[in-house]
Amino acid sequence: MRRVCFLLKVRQDRIDEYHARHGAVWPEMREALSATGWHNYSLFLRDDGLLVGYLETDDFEAAKAGMEATEVNARWQAEMAPFFESLDGSRPDEAMTPLTEVFHLG
């Protein structure tokens, strides 16, 4: 199982709403994530908007492709895009670039 960590930046003026949206993630979105191989998926948000995402998956590219093929992901990404800084026309899920793991205590 591969551990994946990524960073994104939530707009300062949208942090409260971002929290609220993730307190009520659509059941069909949660189901799609699980079905496409996203395990132990967590998001952590710092007060300045730095978002840290973490998940475990057998194949990150396949997990992303699986989500990209779902209708619910298209709707979710369209609704979430305005919350983020520096996407340069990308969807939030396209901007998730994995960080390099340099240490793990297993």
Secondary structure, DSSP 8 states (H G I E B T S, - for coil): -EEEEEEEEB-GGGHHHHHHHHTT--HHHHHHHHHTT-EEEEEEE-TTSEEEEEEEES-HHHHHHHHHTSHHHHHHHHHHGGGBS--TT--GGGG-----------
